[in-house]
Amino acid sequence: MKSFAKVLKYEGLLLSFIALVVLLLATDMFVRFWYVLAVGPVALVAGLALDLGSVTSTLRRRTARFGANAIVFTIVVAAILVFLNVMAKGWDKTWDGTTAGVNTLSEQTVKIVQNLAAPVQVTAFLETTEAKTFENVLKRYQEAAKPEMFTYRIVDPDRDPQTAQRYNIQRRGAIVVEQQGSQNIIGEQTEQALTQSILKVTQAKGGPICFVSGHGEASLGDNEQNGAALFKRLLENENHEVKEIVLAGRAVPDDCAVLAIAGPDRAYGEVEVKTVTDWADKGGRLLLMAETSTTTGFEAWLESLSVKLNNDAVVEPFVNPFYGSQLGVTPVVQDYPPHEITKDLKQPTIFSLARSLTLNTNANAPAMVSPLLRTTAEAWGETDIPALLDDGKVEKSDGDAPGPLVLGAAVEMAPDAQPNPAEVDEPEAQKTPQGGGRVLVFGDSNWIRNELISQLYNSNLALNCVAWLAGKEDIISIRPNTYDAAPVFLTPQDRDAVFFVSVFSVPLLVAMFGIGVFIARGRRSDA
């Protein structure tokens, strides 16, 4: 009987352990075969009951008590781990530890997928082993969207060639974005490319963004530092059509959604100025960037809208750790007064040799004028521009405008209550809008040129400006992040603090520590 009881105990213990593993790893199997897995515990209990005397004497031993304590401690620790695991599974929370936030969807992406009007389906043609990273990105989109508005599937073209043929996919890595029969195929597996593709299939293409040329403006076809080819590509990625036009006595094309004048180096003629201002007065949307020491021809019209282009160049002093106090002509702006364009912008933007603006923000002004960008209080508008450009040795004088200075402004003209008399008899939908125009004025165009457009958050500001002018406020946001390097730009106060800490504080602390050690050793030797 004792031998039989011993067999029951050990066999029952082994089968109970197997049943526990099956319970944890394969719940469905346990449900189907519970009566088989219950054999172990039953055999263990039966063996213990048949050999009760041996069990009792074993439990009375000292080693048994220690073993029991170890088992209890192990069970308690296991229970705590199980409890923490259950809590973690029920409270799913993630943190993005990257400085650029590359593991978090951008504000623009979240806004776009949350506002989807119809379901979007993404089909990624990827090999199963290489799909994990992009699938994590797709899961974030699905979590951000409303239920059923964003779905995705991973298709391995080697295992499912029929689906690849149906989409005419010839290689792995293609991503197909679809909505209501509209389709766009991309080859880049990034959030930025996917969001731009969603924009292309979900939003109707508006009128083109028309850049005026012929007066030395930044050229859309120029890939050098002073060109605007990169800005053109960024606009096209946001589903804008972009083209250059020449006025020269011609009217502004009817289909232009936005007219952009990017830093002319000579003044527009009287006829051209009237063409542009009449168009803007009738509801047109104008982006005007004026360079320092340049007359554009629009000065009088801008002053009628309460915006004055000052004849100065913004100087911002800073302390260089090696060369001492310096004067900078590339102001870094981090002060954004409240406005739709900059409401999500908390990061710096950089400008170069900018001129300041003076705004009339009185309630009785003919148009509603809002500042967009302000420099620090240490900056000033230097009026002796030749001296600044020649040797950089200028000082703030009484005639210079003190900081903070406005570098950009938004103007909203009130719509007229009366319709255009020439169109009174036309249907309402065909009437030309009167008033209600929008104008953005900047005292610099270098910030949208190839040299600076990709610096800091200039591209976000530029794209938000065009979106606001084009009436696409729903895409005004911060674009997806990448793993680009994160340069540090310091304000004058930051630079002063770094200089003080590195040049004075750290050496002072080291010297004080050395003096303390020297005194302590001297006392020991005296003793």
C-alpha positions as CSV (number, residue, x, y, z in Angstrom):
1,M,0.0,0.0,0.0
2,K,2.8,2.4,0.9
3,S,4.5,1.9,-2.5
4,F,1.2,2.5,-4.3
5,A,0.6,5.7,-2.3
6,K,4.1,6.9,-3.1
7,V,3.5,6.3,-6.8
8,L,0.2,8.2,-6.6
9,K,1.9,11.1,-4.8
10,Y,4.8,11.6,-7.3
11,E,2.7,10.9,-10.4
12,G,0.0,13.2,-9.1
13,L,2.5,15.9,-8.4
14,L,4.0,15.7,-11.9
15,L,0.5,15.7,-13.6
16,S,-0.6,18.6,-11.4
17,F,2.4,20.6,-12.6
18,I,1.7,19.8,-16.2
19,A,-2.0,20.8,-15.6
20,L,-0.9,24.2,-14.2
21,V,1.4,24.9,-17.2
22,V,-1.4,24.0,-19.6
23,L,-3.8,26.3,-17.6
24,L,-1.4,29.2,-17.9
25,L,-0.4,28.8,-21.5
26,A,-3.3,27.1,-23.3
27,T,-6.6,28.0,-21.6
28,D,-8.8,26.6,-24.5
29,M,-7.1,23.2,-24.2
30,F,-7.7,23.1,-20.4
31,V,-11.4,23.8,-21.0
32,R,-11.7,21.0,-23.5
33,F,-9.7,18.4,-21.6
34,W,-10.3,19.5,-18.0
35,Y,-11.2,16.0,-16.9
36,V,-7.8,14.7,-18.1
37,L,-5.9,17.4,-16.4
38,A,-7.8,16.9,-13.2
39,V,-6.3,13.4,-12.9
40,G,-3.1,14.8,-11.4
41,P,-4.6,16.7,-8.5
42,V,-6.9,13.8,-7.7
43,A,-4.0,11.3,-7.7
44,L,-1.9,13.6,-5.5
45,V,-4.7,14.0,-2.9
46,A,-5.4,10.2,-3.0
47,G,-1.7,9.4,-2.5
48,L,-1.4,11.8,0.5
49,A,-4.5,10.4,2.0
50,L,-3.3,6.8,1.8
51,D,0.1,7.7,3.3
52,L,-1.2,10.1,5.9
53,G,1.1,8.9,8.7
54,S,4.3,9.5,6.6
55,V,3.0,12.9,5.6
56,T,2.4,13.9,9.2
57,S,5.9,12.8,10.4
58,T,7.5,14.6,7.4
59,L,5.7,17.8,8.2
60,R,7.0,17.7,11.8
61,R,10.6,17.8,10.7
62,R,12.6,21.0,10.8
63,T,13.5,20.9,7.1
64,A,9.8,20.5,6.2
65,R,9.0,23.7,8.1
66,F,11.7,25.6,6.3
67,G,10.5,24.1,3.0
68,A,7.0,25.2,3.8
69,N,8.1,28.7,4.5
70,A,10.0,28.8,1.2
71,I,6.9,27.5,-0.7
72,V,4.7,30.2,1.0
73,F,7.2,32.9,0.2
74,T,7.4,31.7,-3.5
75,I,3.6,31.6,-3.8
76,V,3.3,35.2,-2.4
77,V,5.9,36.5,-4.8
78,A,4.3,34.7,-7.7
79,A,0.9,36.1,-6.7
80,I,2.3,39.7,-6.6
81,L,3.8,39.2,-10.1
82,V,0.6,37.9,-11.4
83,F,-1.3,40.8,-9.9
84,L,1.1,43.3,-11.4
85,N,0.8,41.6,-14.8
86,V,-3.0,41.7,-14.7
87,M,-2.9,45.4,-13.7
88,A,-0.4,46.2,-16.4
89,K,-2.5,44.5,-19.1
90,G,-5.7,46.3,-18.0
91,W,-4.0,49.7,-17.8
92,D,-2.2,50.0,-21.1
93,K,0.1,53.1,-20.9
94,T,3.1,53.9,-23.0
95,W,5.7,56.6,-22.8
96,D,7.8,58.0,-25.7
97,G,11.3,58.7,-24.4
98,T,12.8,60.0,-27.6
99,T,13.5,63.7,-27.8
100,A,11.8,64.1,-31.1
101,G,8.8,62.1,-30.1
102,V,9.2,59.7,-33.0
103,N,7.3,56.9,-31.2
104,T,4.2,59.2,-30.9
105,L,1.9,60.3,-33.6
106,S,2.2,63.9,-34.5
107,E,-0.5,66.4,-33.8
108,Q,-1.2,66.7,-37.5
109,T,-1.7,62.9,-37.9
110,V,-3.9,62.6,-34.8
111,K,-6.1,65.5,-36.1
112,I,-6.4,64.0,-39.6
113,V,-7.3,60.5,-38.5
114,Q,-9.7,61.7,-35.8
115,N,-11.6,63.8,-38.4
116,L,-11.9,61.1,-41.1
117,A,-15.3,61.3,-42.8
118,A,-15.1,57.9,-44.4
119,P,-13.2,54.7,-43.6
120,V,-9.6,54.5,-44.7
121,Q,-7.9,51.2,-45.5
122,V,-4.2,50.7,-45.6
123,T,-2.7,47.6,-47.3
124,A,1.0,47.1,-46.6
125,F,2.8,44.7,-48.9
126,L,5.6,43.5,-46.6
127,E,7.3,40.3,-45.7
128,T,6.0,39.1,-42.3
129,T,9.4,39.3,-40.7
130,E,10.0,42.9,-41.7
131,A,6.5,44.2,-41.0
132,K,6.7,44.5,-37.3
133,T,8.0,48.1,-37.1
134,F,5.5,49.6,-39.6
135,E,2.7,47.6,-38.0
136,N,3.4,49.3,-34.7
137,V,2.9,52.7,-36.6
138,L,-0.3,51.4,-38.1
139,K,-1.6,50.4,-34.7
140,R,-1.1,53.9,-33.4
141,Y,-3.2,55.2,-36.3
142,Q,-5.9,52.7,-35.5
143,E,-5.9,53.7,-31.8
144,A,-6.1,57.4,-32.7
145,A,-9.0,57.0,-35.2
146,K,-12.6,56.5,-34.5
147,P,-13.7,52.8,-34.5
148,E,-13.9,51.3,-38.0
149,M,-12.6,54.5,-39.6
150,F,-9.0,53.2,-40.0
151,T,-8.2,49.6,-40.8
152,Y,-5.0,48.0,-42.1
153,R,-3.7,44.6,-43.2
154,I,-0.2,43.2,-43.8
155,V,0.0,41.2,-47.1
156,D,3.1,39.2,-47.9
157,P,3.3,39.3,-51.7
158,D,5.1,36.0,-51.8
159,R,2.4,34.2,-49.9
160,D,-0.5,36.1,-51.4
161,P,0.4,37.0,-55.0
162,Q,-3.2,37.3,-56.1
163,T,-3.7,40.4,-53.9
164,A,-0.5,41.9,-55.1
165,Q,-1.6,41.4,-58.7
166,R,-5.0,43.0,-58.0
167,Y,-3.2,46.2,-56.8
168,N,-0.5,45.8,-59.5
169,I,2.2,45.7,-56.9
170,Q,5.6,44.6,-58.3
171,R,7.7,44.7,-55.2
172,R,7.6,44.5,-51.5
173,G,7.4,47.7,-49.4
174,A,4.5,49.3,-51.3
175,I,1.8,50.8,-49.1
176,V,-1.7,51.3,-50.6
177,V,-4.0,53.8,-49.0
178,E,-7.7,53.7,-50.0
179,Q,-10.9,55.6,-49.3
180,Q,-14.1,55.4,-51.3
181,G,-12.4,54.4,-54.5
182,S,-9.6,56.9,-54.2
183,Q,-6.2,55.3,-54.0
184,N,-2.6,56.4,-53.4
185,I,0.5,54.1,-53.3
186,I,3.7,55.1,-51.5
187,G,7.0,53.3,-51.0
188,E,8.1,54.9,-47.8
189,Q,7.1,53.2,-44.5
190,T,7.1,56.3,-42.3
191,E,4.4,58.3,-40.5
192,Q,5.1,61.3,-42.5
193,A,4.6,59.5,-45.9
194,L,1.5,57.7,-44.6
195,T,-0.2,60.9,-43.3
196,Q,0.6,62.7,-46.6
197,S,-0.9,59.8,-48.5
198,I,-4.1,59.9,-46.3
199,L,-4.4,63.6,-47.0
200,K,-4.2,62.9,-50.8
201,V,-7.0,60.4,-50.8
202,T,-9.3,62.2,-48.3
203,Q,-9.1,65.8,-49.2
204,A,-10.1,67.6,-52.3
205,K,-7.4,69.4,-54.1
206,G,-7.9,73.2,-53.9
207,G,-6.7,75.9,-56.2
208,P,-2.9,76.2,-56.8
209,I,-0.5,78.2,-54.6
210,C,0.7,80.8,-57.1
211,F,4.2,82.2,-56.5
212,V,4.9,85.5,-58.4
213,S,8.2,85.7,-60.2
214,G,9.9,88.4,-62.2
215,H,11.2,90.7,-59.4
216,G,14.0,88.6,-57.9
217,E,11.7,86.5,-55.7
218,A,12.7,83.1,-54.3
219,S,12.4,80.7,-57.2
220,L,10.5,77.4,-56.9
221,G,12.9,75.7,-59.3
222,D,16.1,76.8,-57.5
223,N,17.8,74.1,-55.4
224,E,20.5,76.4,-54.1
225,Q,20.4,78.2,-50.7
226,N,18.4,81.1,-51.9
227,G,15.8,79.0,-53.8
228,A,12.4,77.8,-52.6
229,A,12.4,74.3,-54.3
230,L,12.3,72.6,-50.9
231,F,9.3,74.7,-49.8
232,K,7.6,73.7,-53.1
233,R,8.1,70.0,-52.4
234,L,6.7,70.4,-48.8
235,L,3.6,72.1,-50.2
236,E,3.1,69.4,-52.8
237,N,3.4,66.7,-50.0
238,E,0.4,68.4,-48.4
239,N,-1.7,68.0,-51.5
240,H,-1.2,71.6,-52.8
241,E,-0.6,72.4,-56.4
242,V,2.2,74.9,-56.7
243,K,3.1,77.0,-59.7
244,E,4.9,80.2,-60.6
245,I,3.2,83.0,-62.4
246,V,4.3,86.3,-64.0
247,L,2.0,89.3,-63.6
248,A,3.5,91.9,-66.0
249,G,0.1,93.5,-66.7
250,R,-1.8,90.3,-66.4
251,A,-4.6,89.6,-63.9
252,V,-4.1,87.2,-61.1
253,P,-5.3,83.8,-62.4
254,D,-8.8,83.0,-61.2
255,D,-7.9,79.6,-59.8
256,C,-5.1,80.8,-57.5
257,A,-6.0,79.9,-53.9
258,V,-3.1,81.8,-52.5
259,L,-0.8,84.3,-54.0
260,A,2.8,84.3,-52.6
261,I,5.4,87.1,-53.1
262,A,8.6,85.8,-51.6
263,G,11.2,88.5,-51.1
264,P,11.4,90.6,-54.3
265,D,14.6,92.6,-54.6
266,R,13.0,95.4,-56.6
267,A,9.7,97.2,-56.4
268,Y,6.5,96.1,-58.2
269,G,5.2,98.5,-60.8
270,E,2.1,100.6,-60.1
271,V,-0.1,98.4,-62.3
272,E,1.1,95.2,-60.7
273,V,0.5,96.6,-57.2
274,K,-3.0,97.6,-58.1
275,T,-3.6,94.1,-59.6
276,V,-2.5,92.4,-56.5
277,T,-4.2,94.7,-54.0
278,D,-7.5,94.8,-55.9
279,W,-7.4,90.9,-55.9
280,A,-6.7,90.8,-52.1
281,D,-9.3,93.5,-51.4
282,K,-11.9,91.3,-53.1
283,G,-11.2,88.3,-50.8
284,G,-7.9,87.0,-52.2
285,R,-5.3,85.4,-49.9
286,L,-1.8,86.9,-50.0
287,L,1.5,85.8,-48.5
288,L,3.9,88.7,-48.7
289,M,7.5,88.5,-47.5
290,A,9.6,91.7,-47.7
291,E,13.4,91.9,-47.4
292,T,15.4,94.5,-45.4
293,S,16.4,97.6,-47.4
294,T,14.1,96.7,-50.2
295,T,11.0,98.6,-51.5
296,T,8.2,96.3,-52.6
297,G,5.7,98.8,-53.8
298,F,3.1,97.6,-51.4
299,E,4.1,99.8,-48.5
300,A,1.3,102.3,-48.8
301,W,-1.4,99.6,-49.2
302,L,0.0,97.7,-46.1
303,E,-0.1,100.9,-44.1
304,S,-3.8,101.3,-45.1
305,L,-4.2,97.9,-43.5
306,S,-2.4,99.0,-40.3
307,V,0.9,97.3,-41.1
308,K,4.1,99.3,-41.5
309,L,7.3,97.7,-42.9
310,N,10.1,99.4,-40.8
311,N,13.3,100.3,-42.6
312,D,15.6,98.4,-40.2
313,A,17.3,95.1,-39.5
314,V,16.6,93.1,-36.4
315,V,19.7,92.7,-34.2
316,E,19.7,90.3,-31.2
317,P,22.8,90.4,-28.9
318,F,24.1,87.3,-27.3
319,V,27.2,86.2,-25.4
320,N,29.7,83.9,-27.1
321,P,31.6,81.8,-24.5
322,F,34.9,82.4,-26.4
323,Y,34.4,85.7,-28.1
324,G,32.2,87.5,-25.5
325,S,29.3,89.7,-26.5
326,Q,28.2,89.4,-30.1
327,L,25.4,90.8,-32.3
328,G,23.3,88.4,-34.2
329,V,21.2,89.0,-37.3
330,T,19.5,85.6,-37.2
331,P,16.8,86.0,-34.5
332,V,15.4,82.9,-33.0
333,V,11.7,83.4,-32.2
334,Q,9.9,81.5,-29.4
335,D,7.2,84.1,-28.6
336,Y,4.0,83.4,-30.6
337,P,1.0,85.6,-29.7
338,P,-2.3,83.6,-29.8
339,H,-3.4,82.9,-33.4
340,E,-4.8,79.9,-35.3
341,I,-1.5,79.6,-37.3
342,T,0.8,79.3,-34.2
343,K,-1.5,77.8,-31.6
344,D,0.3,74.5,-31.7
345,L,3.7,75.9,-32.2
346,K,5.8,75.9,-29.1
347,Q,9.2,75.3,-30.7
348,P,11.6,78.0,-32.1
349,T,11.8,79.3,-35.6
350,I,14.7,81.1,-37.1
351,F,15.0,84.1,-39.4
352,S,17.8,85.9,-41.1
353,L,18.4,89.7,-41.6
354,A,14.7,90.4,-40.9
355,R,13.0,93.8,-40.8
356,S,10.5,94.6,-38.1
357,L,6.8,95.5,-38.5
358,T,4.8,98.1,-36.7
359,L,1.1,97.2,-36.2
360,N,-2.0,99.3,-35.5
361,T,-4.1,97.0,-33.4
362,N,-6.6,99.5,-32.4
363,A,-10.2,98.5,-32.5
364,N,-11.0,101.2,-35.0
365,A,-8.4,99.9,-37.5
366,P,-9.7,99.2,-41.0
367,A,-8.7,95.5,-40.7
368,M,-8.1,93.1,-37.8
369,V,-4.3,92.8,-37.4
370,S,-2.6,90.2,-35.2
371,P,1.1,89.8,-34.5
372,L,2.4,86.2,-35.2
373,L,6.0,86.4,-34.1
374,R,7.9,88.4,-31.5
375,T,11.6,88.6,-30.7
376,T,13.1,88.9,-27.3
377,A,13.1,92.2,-25.4
378,E,16.9,92.4,-25.9
379,A,16.5,92.7,-29.7
380,W,16.3,96.1,-31.5
381,G,15.6,97.3,-35.0
382,E,19.0,98.7,-36.2
383,T,18.5,101.6,-38.6
384,D,22.1,102.0,-39.6
385,I,22.0,99.0,-41.9
386,P,25.1,99.8,-43.9
387,A,27.3,99.8,-40.7
388,L,25.7,96.6,-39.6
389,L,26.4,94.8,-42.8
390,D,29.9,96.3,-43.3
391,D,31.5,95.5,-40.0
392,G,28.7,94.5,-37.6
393,K,29.8,97.1,-35.1
394,V,26.6,99.0,-34.2
395,E,25.0,100.0,-30.9
396,K,21.4,100.5,-30.0
397,S,20.5,104.2,-30.4
398,D,17.5,106.4,-29.7
399,G,16.2,106.0,-33.3
400,D,16.2,102.2,-33.1
401,A,12.9,100.4,-32.3
402,P,13.3,98.6,-28.9
403,G,12.3,94.9,-28.5
404,P,10.3,92.8,-28.5
405,L,9.8,93.4,-32.2
406,V,7.1,91.9,-34.5
407,L,8.5,89.9,-37.4
408,G,5.2,88.6,-38.9
409,A,1.5,89.6,-38.8
410,A,-1.8,88.4,-40.0
411,V,-4.4,90.7,-41.5
412,E,-8.1,89.8,-41.8
413,M,-10.3,92.1,-43.8
414,A,-13.9,92.3,-42.9
415,P,-16.3,91.0,-45.7
416,D,-18.4,93.7,-47.3
417,A,-22.1,93.6,-46.5
418,Q,-23.0,94.9,-50.0
419,P,-22.4,92.6,-53.0
420,N,-20.4,93.8,-56.0
421,P,-22.8,96.1,-58.0
422,A,-21.6,94.6,-61.2
423,E,-22.7,91.1,-60.1
424,V,-26.1,91.9,-58.5
425,D,-28.1,90.0,-61.0
426,E,-25.9,86.9,-61.0
427,P,-26.6,83.7,-59.0
428,E,-25.3,83.8,-55.5
429,A,-22.8,81.0,-56.1
430,Q,-21.2,82.9,-59.0
431,K,-20.6,86.2,-57.3
432,T,-17.0,87.2,-56.5
433,P,-16.5,87.5,-52.8
434,Q,-16.1,91.1,-51.6
435,G,-13.7,91.7,-48.8
436,G,-12.9,88.9,-46.3
437,G,-9.4,88.7,-47.7
438,R,-6.5,87.4,-45.7
439,V,-2.9,88.7,-45.8
440,L,0.2,87.5,-44.1
441,V,3.1,89.9,-43.9
442,F,6.7,88.9,-42.9
443,G,9.7,91.1,-42.7
444,D,11.9,88.3,-44.1
445,S,11.8,85.7,-46.8
446,N,15.0,83.8,-45.9
447,W,13.1,81.6,-43.5
448,I,11.2,79.9,-46.3
449,R,14.2,79.5,-48.6
450,N,16.2,76.2,-48.9
451,E,18.8,77.3,-46.4
452,L,16.4,77.8,-43.5
453,I,13.1,76.0,-44.3
454,S,14.3,72.8,-42.8
455,Q,15.8,74.4,-39.7
456,L,14.0,74.2,-36.4
457,Y,10.2,74.5,-37.0
458,N,10.3,76.8,-40.0
459,S,8.6,74.3,-42.2
460,N,5.7,73.9,-39.8
461,L,5.2,77.6,-39.6
462,A,5.4,78.0,-43.4
463,L,2.9,75.1,-44.1
464,N,0.5,76.4,-41.4
465,C,0.6,79.9,-43.0
466,V,-0.4,78.5,-46.4
467,A,-3.1,76.2,-44.8
468,W,-4.6,79.2,-43.0
469,L,-4.6,81.3,-46.2
470,A,-6.1,78.4,-48.2
471,G,-8.8,77.9,-45.6
472,K,-7.5,74.5,-44.6
473,E,-7.4,75.2,-40.9
474,D,-8.0,71.5,-40.1
475,I,-4.4,70.6,-41.1
476,I,-2.8,73.4,-39.1
477,S,-0.6,71.5,-36.7
478,I,2.9,70.1,-36.0
479,R,4.0,67.6,-38.7
480,P,5.4,64.1,-38.0
481,N,8.8,63.9,-36.4
482,T,11.8,62.1,-37.7
483,Y,15.1,60.9,-36.2
484,D,16.9,64.0,-37.3
485,A,19.5,65.5,-35.1
486,A,18.2,67.8,-32.4
487,P,20.3,71.0,-32.5
488,V,20.1,73.2,-29.4
489,F,19.4,76.9,-29.9
490,L,19.9,79.0,-26.9
491,T,18.3,82.3,-26.1
492,P,20.6,85.1,-24.8
493,Q,19.6,84.2,-21.2
494,D,20.4,80.5,-21.9
495,R,23.8,81.4,-23.3
496,D,24.6,83.6,-20.3
497,A,23.6,80.8,-17.9
498,V,25.8,78.3,-19.8
499,F,28.7,80.7,-19.9
500,F,28.4,81.5,-16.2
501,V,28.1,77.8,-15.1
502,S,30.9,76.5,-17.4
503,V,33.4,79.4,-16.9
504,F,32.8,80.4,-13.2
505,S,30.6,77.9,-11.3
506,V,32.3,74.6,-12.1
507,P,35.9,75.8,-11.7
508,L,34.9,77.6,-8.4
509,L,33.3,74.4,-7.0
510,V,36.5,72.4,-8.0
511,A,38.7,74.9,-6.2
512,M,36.5,74.9,-3.1
513,F,36.6,71.1,-3.0
514,G,40.4,71.2,-3.4
515,I,40.8,73.7,-0.5
516,G,38.6,71.5,1.7
517,V,40.7,68.4,1.0
518,F,43.9,70.3,1.6
519,I,42.7,71.6,5.0
520,A,41.4,68.1,6.0
521,R,44.8,66.5,5.2
522,G,46.6,69.3,7.1
523,R,44.6,68.6,10.2
524,R,45.4,64.8,10.0
525,S,49.1,65.4,9.7
526,D,49.0,67.8,12.7
527,A,47.2,65.2,14.7
